[in-house]
């Protein structure tokens, strides 16, 4: 899901988020991050599909 981010790095990120936002806001922050991540993946897939369509049209 997170590419080359390992367990240790993910733990450090969560700890920093916890320190910055506090335990009460952590669930909301995590939801926001995951929502943004999903949107980014959708946009990346959309751009990739458009590029592939253009390349297929050019090869014909």
BAMI-37039 format. One record per atom (N, C-alpha, C, O, CB): residue number from 1; chain; atom name; y, z, x. Coordinates in steps of 0.2 Angstrom, whole numbers, plus 5000, padded with zeros to 4 digits. Atoms other than C-alpha are relative to their C-alpha. Glycine has a CB too. Example, Ala and Ser with C-alpha at 12.3 -4.5 7.8 and 13.67 -1.06 7.14 Angstrom:
2
@dolo=1, mike=A, vexti=N, v=4994, w=5000, u=5004
@dolo=1, mike=A, vexti=CA, v=4978, w=5039, u=5062
@dolo=1, mike=A, vexti=C, v=5006, w=5000, u=5004
@dolo=1, mike=A, vexti=O, v=5005, w=5003, u=5009
@dolo=1, mike=A, vexti=CB, v=5000, w=5006, u=4995
@dolo=2, mike=A, vexti=N, v=4994, w=4999, u=4996
@dolo=2, mike=A, vexti=CA, v=4995, w=5036, u=5068
@dolo=2, mike=A, vexti=C, v=5005, w=5003, u=4996
@dolo=2, mike=A, vexti=O, v=5011, w=5004, u=4999
@dolo=2, mike=A, vexti=CB, v=5002, w=4993, u=5002
//
This chain:
60
@dolo=1, mike=A, vexti=N, v=4994, w=5000, u=5004
@dolo=1, mike=A, vexti=CA, v=5000, w=5000, u=5000
@dolo=1, mike=A, vexti=C, v=5006, w=5000, u=5004
@dolo=1, mike=A, vexti=O, v=5011, w=4996, u=5003
@dolo=1, mike=A, vexti=CB, v=5000, w=5006, u=4995
@dolo=2, mike=A, vexti=N, v=4994, w=5000, u=4996
@dolo=2, mike=A, vexti=CA, v=5012, w=5004, u=5014
@dolo=2, mike=A, vexti=C, v=5000, w=4997, u=5006
@dolo=2, mike=A, vexti=O, v=5003, w=4998, u=5011
@dolo=2, mike=A, vexti=CB, v=5002, w=5008, u=5001
@dolo=3, mike=A, vexti=N, v=5001, w=5004, u=4994
@dolo=3, mike=A, vexti=CA, v=5007, w=4992, u=5027
@dolo=3, mike=A, vexti=C, v=4997, w=5004, u=5005
@dolo=3, mike=A, vexti=O, v=4992, w=5006, u=5005
@dolo=3, mike=A, vexti=CB, v=5007, w=4997, u=5002
@dolo=4, mike=A, vexti=N, v=5002, w=4997, u=4994
@dolo=4, mike=A, vexti=CA, v=5006, w=4999, u=5044
@dolo=4, mike=A, vexti=C, v=5002, w=5008, u=5000
@dolo=4, mike=A, vexti=O, v=5001, w=5011, u=5006
@dolo=4, mike=A, vexti=CB, v=5002, w=4997, u=5006
@dolo=5, mike=A, vexti=N, v=4998, w=4993, u=5000
@dolo=5, mike=A, vexti=CA, v=5012, w=5017, u=5039
@dolo=5, mike=A, vexti=C, v=4993, w=5004, u=5000
@dolo=5, mike=A, vexti=O, v=4990, w=5003, u=4995
@dolo=5, mike=A, vexti=CB, v=5005, w=5002, u=4994
@dolo=6, mike=A, vexti=N, v=5006, w=4996, u=5000
@dolo=6, mike=A, vexti=CA, v=4998, w=5029, u=5044
@dolo=6, mike=A, vexti=C, v=5001, w=5007, u=4996
@dolo=6, mike=A, vexti=O, v=5007, w=5008, u=4993
@dolo=6, mike=A, vexti=CB, v=4998, w=5002, u=5007
@dolo=7, mike=A, vexti=N, v=4999, w=4994, u=5004
@dolo=7, mike=A, vexti=CA, v=4995, w=5046, u=5036
@dolo=7, mike=A, vexti=C, v=5005, w=5005, u=5003
@dolo=7, mike=A, vexti=O, v=5009, w=5008, u=4999
@dolo=7, mike=A, vexti=CB, v=4993, w=5004, u=5000
@dolo=8, mike=A, vexti=N, v=4995, w=4995, u=4997
@dolo=8, mike=A, vexti=CA, v=5005, w=5056, u=5049
@dolo=8, mike=A, vexti=C, v=5007, w=4998, u=4998
@dolo=8, mike=A, vexti=O, v=5011, w=5002, u=4997
@dolo=8, mike=A, vexti=CB, v=4999, w=5000, u=5007
@dolo=9, mike=A, vexti=N, v=4993, w=5002, u=5002
@dolo=9, mike=A, vexti=CA, v=5020, w=5045, u=5046
@dolo=9, mike=A, vexti=C, v=5002, w=5001, u=4993
@dolo=9, mike=A, vexti=O, v=5008, w=5003, u=4991
@dolo=9, mike=A, vexti=CB, v=5001, w=4992, u=5001
@dolo=10, mike=A, vexti=N, v=4999, w=4999, u=5007
@dolo=10, mike=A, vexti=CA, v=5018, w=5046, u=5027
@dolo=10, mike=A, vexti=C, v=5002, w=5008, u=4999
@dolo=10, mike=A, vexti=O, v=5006, w=5009, u=4995
@dolo=10, mike=A, vexti=CB, v=4994, w=4998, u=4996
@dolo=11, mike=A, vexti=N, v=4999, w=4993, u=5000
@dolo=11, mike=A, vexti=CA, v=5017, w=5065, u=5029
@dolo=11, mike=A, vexti=C, v=5007, w=5002, u=5002
@dolo=11, mike=A, vexti=O, v=5011, w=5006, u=4999
@dolo=11, mike=A, vexti=CB, v=4995, w=5004, u=5003
@dolo=12, mike=A, vexti=N, v=4993, w=4998, u=4997
@dolo=12, mike=A, vexti=CA, v=5033, w=5066, u=5039
@dolo=12, mike=A, vexti=C, v=5006, w=4997, u=4995
@dolo=12, mike=A, vexti=O, v=5010, w=5001, u=4994
@dolo=12, mike=A, vexti=CB, v=5001, w=4996, u=5007
@dolo=13, mike=A, vexti=N, v=4996, w=5002, u=5005
@dolo=13, mike=A, vexti=CA, v=5042, w=5055, u=5026
@dolo=13, mike=A, vexti=C, v=5001, w=5004, u=4994
@dolo=13, mike=A, vexti=O, v=5006, w=5006, u=4992
@dolo=13, mike=A, vexti=CB, v=4998, w=4993, u=4998
@dolo=14, mike=A, vexti=N, v=5000, w=4996, u=5006
@dolo=14, mike=A, vexti=CA, v=5037, w=5066, u=5012
@dolo=14, mike=A, vexti=C, v=5003, w=5007, u=5002
@dolo=14, mike=A, vexti=O, v=5007, w=5009, u=4998
@dolo=14, mike=A, vexti=CB, v=4993, w=5001, u=4998
@dolo=15, mike=A, vexti=N, v=4997, w=4993, u=4998
@dolo=15, mike=A, vexti=CA, v=5042, w=5082, u=5022
@dolo=15, mike=A, vexti=C, v=5008, w=4999, u=5000
@dolo=15, mike=A, vexti=O, v=5012, w=5003, u=4998
@dolo=15, mike=A, vexti=CB, v=4998, w=5002, u=5006
@dolo=16, mike=A, vexti=N, v=4992, w=5001, u=5000
@dolo=16, mike=A, vexti=CA, v=5060, w=5074, u=5025
@dolo=16, mike=A, vexti=C, v=5003, w=4999, u=4993
@dolo=16, mike=A, vexti=O, v=5008, w=5002, u=4992
@dolo=16, mike=A, vexti=CB, v=5001, w=4993, u=5004
@dolo=17, mike=A, vexti=N, v=4997, w=5001, u=5007
@dolo=17, mike=A, vexti=CA, v=5062, w=5069, u=5007
@dolo=17, mike=A, vexti=C, v=5000, w=5007, u=4997
@dolo=17, mike=A, vexti=O, v=5005, w=5009, u=4993
@dolo=17, mike=A, vexti=CB, v=4995, w=4995, u=4996
@dolo=18, mike=A, vexti=N, v=5001, w=4993, u=5003
@dolo=18, mike=A, vexti=CA, v=5056, w=5087, u=5002
@dolo=18, mike=A, vexti=C, v=5006, w=5004, u=5003
@dolo=18, mike=A, vexti=O, v=5009, w=5008, u=4999
@dolo=18, mike=A, vexti=CB, v=4994, w=5003, u=5002
@dolo=19, mike=A, vexti=N, v=4995, w=4997, u=4997
@dolo=19, mike=A, vexti=CA, v=5069, w=5094, u=5014
@dolo=19, mike=A, vexti=C, v=5007, w=4998, u=4997
@dolo=19, mike=A, vexti=O, v=5011, w=5002, u=4996
@dolo=19, mike=A, vexti=CB, v=5000, w=5000, u=5008
@dolo=20, mike=A, vexti=N, v=4994, w=5003, u=5003
@dolo=20, mike=A, vexti=CA, v=5083, w=5083, u=5008
@dolo=20, mike=A, vexti=C, v=5001, w=5001, u=4993
@dolo=20, mike=A, vexti=O, v=5007, w=5003, u=4991
@dolo=20, mike=A, vexti=CB, v=5001, w=4992, u=5002
@dolo=21, mike=A, vexti=N, v=4999, w=5000, u=5007
@dolo=21, mike=A, vexti=CA, v=5080, w=5083, u=4990
@dolo=21, mike=A, vexti=C, v=4998, w=5007, u=4996
@dolo=21, mike=A, vexti=O, v=5000, w=5008, u=4991
@dolo=21, mike=A, vexti=CB, v=4997, w=4994, u=4996
@dolo=22, mike=A, vexti=N, v=5003, w=4994, u=5003
@dolo=22, mike=A, vexti=CA, v=5071, w=5099, u=4987
@dolo=22, mike=A, vexti=C, v=4994, w=4999, u=4996
@dolo=22, mike=A, vexti=O, v=4992, w=4993, u=4993
@dolo=22, mike=A, vexti=CB, v=5005, w=5004, u=4996
@dolo=23, mike=A, vexti=N, v=5006, w=5000, u=5003
@dolo=23, mike=A, vexti=CA, v=5055, w=5103, u=4978
@dolo=23, mike=A, vexti=C, v=5001, w=4998, u=4992
@dolo=23, mike=A, vexti=O, v=4996, w=4995, u=4989
@dolo=23, mike=A, vexti=CB, v=4995, w=5006, u=5000
@dolo=24, mike=A, vexti=N, v=4999, w=5002, u=5008
@dolo=24, mike=A, vexti=CA, v=5062, w=5101, u=4960
@dolo=24, mike=A, vexti=C, v=5002, w=4993, u=4999
@dolo=24, mike=A, vexti=O, v=5000, w=4990, u=4994
@dolo=24, mike=A, vexti=CB, v=5006, w=5004, u=4998
@dolo=25, mike=A, vexti=N, v=4999, w=5007, u=5001
@dolo=25, mike=A, vexti=CA, v=5068, w=5083, u=4963
@dolo=25, mike=A, vexti=C, v=4995, w=4996, u=5003
@dolo=25, mike=A, vexti=O, v=4995, w=4990, u=5002
@dolo=25, mike=A, vexti=CB, v=5007, w=4999, u=5003
@dolo=26, mike=A, vexti=N, v=5005, w=5005, u=4996
@dolo=26, mike=A, vexti=CA, v=5053, w=5077, u=4973
@dolo=26, mike=A, vexti=C, v=4997, w=4996, u=4995
@dolo=26, mike=A, vexti=O, v=4996, w=4990, u=4997
@dolo=26, mike=A, vexti=CB, v=4995, w=5005, u=5003
@dolo=27, mike=A, vexti=N, v=5004, w=5005, u=5004
@dolo=27, mike=A, vexti=CA, v=5043, w=5070, u=4958
@dolo=27, mike=A, vexti=C, v=5005, w=4994, u=4998
@dolo=27, mike=A, vexti=O, v=5003, w=4988, u=4998
@dolo=27, mike=A, vexti=CB, v=4998, w=5003, u=4994
@dolo=28, mike=A, vexti=N, v=4995, w=5006, u=5002
@dolo=28, mike=A, vexti=CA, v=5059, w=5060, u=4952
@dolo=28, mike=A, vexti=C, v=5001, w=4995, u=5006
@dolo=28, mike=A, vexti=O, v=5001, w=4989, u=5005
@dolo=28, mike=A, vexti=CB, v=5006, w=5003, u=4998
@dolo=29, mike=A, vexti=N, v=4999, w=5004, u=4994
@dolo=29, mike=A, vexti=CA, v=5062, w=5054, u=4970
@dolo=29, mike=A, vexti=C, v=4994, w=4995, u=5001
@dolo=29, mike=A, vexti=O, v=4995, w=4989, u=5003
@dolo=29, mike=A, vexti=CB, v=5002, w=5004, u=5006
@dolo=30, mike=A, vexti=N, v=5006, w=5004, u=4999
@dolo=30, mike=A, vexti=CA, v=5044, w=5048, u=4972
@dolo=30, mike=A, vexti=C, v=4999, w=4995, u=4995
@dolo=30, mike=A, vexti=O, v=4998, w=4989, u=4997
@dolo=30, mike=A, vexti=CB, v=4994, w=5005, u=5000
@dolo=31, mike=A, vexti=N, v=5001, w=5005, u=5006
@dolo=31, mike=A, vexti=CA, v=5044, w=5039, u=4955
@dolo=31, mike=A, vexti=C, v=5005, w=4995, u=5002
@dolo=31, mike=A, vexti=O, v=5004, w=4989, u=5001
@dolo=31, mike=A, vexti=CB, v=5002, w=5003, u=4994
@dolo=32, mike=A, vexti=N, v=4995, w=5005, u=4999
@dolo=32, mike=A, vexti=CA, v=5060, w=5030, u=4960
@dolo=32, mike=A, vexti=C, v=4998, w=4996, u=5006
@dolo=32, mike=A, vexti=O, v=4999, w=4990, u=5006
@dolo=32, mike=A, vexti=CB, v=5007, w=5004, u=5002
@dolo=33, mike=A, vexti=N, v=5003, w=5004, u=4994
@dolo=33, mike=A, vexti=CA, v=5053, w=5025, u=4977
@dolo=33, mike=A, vexti=C, v=4995, w=4996, u=4998
@dolo=33, mike=A, vexti=O, v=4995, w=4990, u=5000
@dolo=33, mike=A, vexti=CB, v=4998, w=5005, u=5006
@dolo=34, mike=A, vexti=N, v=5006, w=5004, u=5002
@dolo=34, mike=A, vexti=CA, v=5037, w=5019, u=4970
@dolo=34, mike=A, vexti=C, v=5002, w=4994, u=4995
@dolo=34, mike=A, vexti=O, v=5000, w=4989, u=4996
@dolo=34, mike=A, vexti=CB, v=4995, w=5004, u=4996
@dolo=35, mike=A, vexti=N, v=4997, w=5005, u=5005
@dolo=35, mike=A, vexti=CA, v=5047, w=5009, u=4956
@dolo=35, mike=A, vexti=C, v=5003, w=4995, u=5004
@dolo=35, mike=A, vexti=O, v=5002, w=4989, u=5003
@dolo=35, mike=A, vexti=CB, v=5005, w=5003, u=4995
@dolo=36, mike=A, vexti=N, v=4996, w=5005, u=4996
@dolo=36, mike=A, vexti=CA, v=5058, w=5001, u=4969
@dolo=36, mike=A, vexti=C, v=4995, w=4996, u=5005
@dolo=36, mike=A, vexti=O, v=4996, w=4990, u=5006
@dolo=36, mike=A, vexti=CB, v=5005, w=5004, u=5005
@dolo=37, mike=A, vexti=N, v=5005, w=5004, u=4996
@dolo=37, mike=A, vexti=CA, v=5042, w=4997, u=4980
@dolo=37, mike=A, vexti=C, v=4997, w=4995, u=4996
@dolo=37, mike=A, vexti=O, v=4996, w=4989, u=4998
@dolo=37, mike=A, vexti=CB, v=4995, w=5005, u=5003
@dolo=38, mike=A, vexti=N, v=5003, w=5004, u=5005
@dolo=38, mike=A, vexti=CA, v=5034, w=4989, u=4965
@dolo=38, mike=A, vexti=C, v=5004, w=4994, u=4999
@dolo=38, mike=A, vexti=O, v=5002, w=4988, u=4999
@dolo=38, mike=A, vexti=CB, v=4998, w=5003, u=4994
@dolo=39, mike=A, vexti=N, v=4996, w=5005, u=5002
@dolo=39, mike=A, vexti=CA, v=5049, w=4979, u=4961
@dolo=39, mike=A, vexti=C, v=5001, w=4995, u=5007
@dolo=39, mike=A, vexti=O, v=5001, w=4989, u=5006
@dolo=39, mike=A, vexti=CB, v=5007, w=5002, u=4999
@dolo=40, mike=A, vexti=N, v=4999, w=5004, u=4993
@dolo=40, mike=A, vexti=CA, v=5051, w=4973, u=4980
@dolo=40, mike=A, vexti=C, v=4993, w=4996, u=5001
@dolo=40, mike=A, vexti=O, v=4994, w=4990, u=5003
@dolo=40, mike=A, vexti=CB, v=5000, w=5005, u=5006
@dolo=41, mike=A, vexti=N, v=5007, w=5004, u=5000
@dolo=41, mike=A, vexti=CA, v=5032, w=4968, u=4979
@dolo=41, mike=A, vexti=C, v=5001, w=4994, u=4996
@dolo=41, mike=A, vexti=O, v=4998, w=4988, u=4997
@dolo=41, mike=A, vexti=CB, v=4994, w=5004, u=4999
@dolo=42, mike=A, vexti=N, v=5000, w=5006, u=5005
@dolo=42, mike=A, vexti=CA, v=5035, w=4957, u=4964
@dolo=42, mike=A, vexti=C, v=5005, w=4995, u=5002
@dolo=42, mike=A, vexti=O, v=5004, w=4989, u=5001
@dolo=42, mike=A, vexti=CB, v=5003, w=5003, u=4993
@dolo=43, mike=A, vexti=N, v=4995, w=5005, u=4998
@dolo=43, mike=A, vexti=CA, v=5051, w=4949, u=4971
@dolo=43, mike=A, vexti=C, v=4997, w=4996, u=5006
@dolo=43, mike=A, vexti=O, v=4998, w=4990, u=5006
@dolo=43, mike=A, vexti=CB, v=5006, w=5004, u=5002
@dolo=44, mike=A, vexti=N, v=5003, w=5004, u=4994
@dolo=44, mike=A, vexti=CA, v=5041, w=4945, u=4987
@dolo=44, mike=A, vexti=C, v=4995, w=4995, u=4998
@dolo=44, mike=A, vexti=O, v=4995, w=4990, u=5001
@dolo=44, mike=A, vexti=CB, v=4997, w=5006, u=5005
@dolo=45, mike=A, vexti=N, v=5005, w=5004, u=5002
@dolo=45, mike=A, vexti=CA, v=5027, w=4938, u=4978
@dolo=45, mike=A, vexti=C, v=5003, w=4994, u=4996
@dolo=45, mike=A, vexti=O, v=5001, w=4988, u=4997
@dolo=45, mike=A, vexti=CB, v=4995, w=5003, u=4995
@dolo=46, mike=A, vexti=N, v=4997, w=5006, u=5004
@dolo=46, mike=A, vexti=CA, v=5039, w=4927, u=4967
@dolo=46, mike=A, vexti=C, v=5003, w=4995, u=5005
@dolo=46, mike=A, vexti=O, v=5002, w=4989, u=5004
@dolo=46, mike=A, vexti=CB, v=5006, w=5003, u=4996
@dolo=47, mike=A, vexti=N, v=4997, w=5005, u=4994
@dolo=47, mike=A, vexti=CA, v=5048, w=4920, u=4983
@dolo=47, mike=A, vexti=C, v=4994, w=4997, u=5003
@dolo=47, mike=A, vexti=O, v=4995, w=4991, u=5005
@dolo=47, mike=A, vexti=CB, v=5004, w=5005, u=5005
@dolo=48, mike=A, vexti=N, v=5006, w=5003, u=4997
@dolo=48, mike=A, vexti=CA, v=5031, w=4917, u=4991
@dolo=48, mike=A, vexti=C, v=4997, w=4994, u=4996
@dolo=48, mike=A, vexti=O, v=4996, w=4989, u=4998
@dolo=48, mike=A, vexti=CB, v=4995, w=5005, u=5001
@dolo=49, mike=A, vexti=N, v=5003, w=5005, u=5004
@dolo=49, mike=A, vexti=CA, v=5025, w=4907, u=4976
@dolo=49, mike=A, vexti=C, v=5005, w=4994, u=4999
@dolo=49, mike=A, vexti=O, v=5003, w=4989, u=4999
@dolo=49, mike=A, vexti=CB, v=4999, w=5003, u=4993
@dolo=50, mike=A, vexti=N, v=4995, w=5006, u=5000
@dolo=50, mike=A, vexti=CA, v=5041, w=4897, u=4975
@dolo=50, mike=A, vexti=C, v=5000, w=4996, u=5006
@dolo=50, mike=A, vexti=O, v=5000, w=4990, u=5006
@dolo=50, mike=A, vexti=CB, v=5007, w=5003, u=4999
@dolo=51, mike=A, vexti=N, v=5000, w=5003, u=4994
@dolo=51, mike=A, vexti=CA, v=5040, w=4893, u=4993
@dolo=51, mike=A, vexti=C, v=4993, w=4996, u=5001
@dolo=51, mike=A, vexti=O, v=4993, w=4990, u=5003
@dolo=51, mike=A, vexti=CB, v=5000, w=5005, u=5006
@dolo=52, mike=A, vexti=N, v=5007, w=5003, u=5000
@dolo=52, mike=A, vexti=CA, v=5021, w=4888, u=4991
@dolo=52, mike=A, vexti=C, v=5001, w=4994, u=4995
@dolo=52, mike=A, vexti=O, v=4998, w=4988, u=4997
@dolo=52, mike=A, vexti=CB, v=4995, w=5004, u=4998
@dolo=53, mike=A, vexti=N, v=4999, w=5005, u=5005
@dolo=53, mike=A, vexti=CA, v=5026, w=4877, u=4976
@dolo=53, mike=A, vexti=C, v=5004, w=4994, u=5003
@dolo=53, mike=A, vexti=O, v=5003, w=4988, u=5003
@dolo=53, mike=A, vexti=CB, v=5004, w=5002, u=4994
@dolo=54, mike=A, vexti=N, v=4996, w=5005, u=4997
@dolo=54, mike=A, vexti=CA, v=5040, w=4868, u=4986
@dolo=54, mike=A, vexti=C, v=4996, w=4997, u=5006
@dolo=54, mike=A, vexti=O, v=4996, w=4990, u=5006
@dolo=54, mike=A, vexti=CB, v=5006, w=5004, u=5003
@dolo=55, mike=A, vexti=N, v=5004, w=5003, u=4995
@dolo=55, mike=A, vexti=CA, v=5028, w=4865, u=5001
@dolo=55, mike=A, vexti=C, v=4995, w=4996, u=4997
@dolo=55, mike=A, vexti=O, v=4993, w=4990, u=5000
@dolo=55, mike=A, vexti=CB, v=4997, w=5006, u=5004
@dolo=56, mike=A, vexti=N, v=5005, w=5004, u=5003
@dolo=56, mike=A, vexti=CA, v=5015, w=4858, u=4989
@dolo=56, mike=A, vexti=C, v=5003, w=4994, u=4998
@dolo=56, mike=A, vexti=O, v=5000, w=4988, u=4998
@dolo=56, mike=A, vexti=CB, v=4996, w=5004, u=4994
@dolo=57, mike=A, vexti=N, v=4997, w=5006, u=5003
@dolo=57, mike=A, vexti=CA, v=5027, w=4846, u=4981
@dolo=57, mike=A, vexti=C, v=5002, w=4996, u=5006
@dolo=57, mike=A, vexti=O, v=5002, w=4990, u=5005
@dolo=57, mike=A, vexti=CB, v=5007, w=5002, u=4996
@dolo=58, mike=A, vexti=N, v=4998, w=5004, u=4995
@dolo=58, mike=A, vexti=CA, v=5033, w=4840, u=4998
@dolo=58, mike=A, vexti=C, v=4995, w=4997, u=5004
@dolo=58, mike=A, vexti=O, v=4995, w=4991, u=5006
@dolo=58, mike=A, vexti=CB, v=5004, w=5005, u=5005
@dolo=59, mike=A, vexti=N, v=5006, w=5003, u=4997
@dolo=59, mike=A, vexti=CA, v=5016, w=4837, u=5004
@dolo=59, mike=A, vexti=C, v=4997, w=4994, u=4996
@dolo=59, mike=A, vexti=O, v=4993, w=4990, u=4999
@dolo=59, mike=A, vexti=CB, v=4994, w=5005, u=5002
@dolo=60, mike=A, vexti=N, v=5003, w=5005, u=5004
@dolo=60, mike=A, vexti=CA, v=5012, w=4825, u=4990
@dolo=60, mike=A, vexti=C, v=5004, w=4994, u=5000
@dolo=60, mike=A, vexti=O, v=5003, w=4989, u=4997
@dolo=60, mike=A, vexti=CB, v=5000, w=5002, u=4992
//
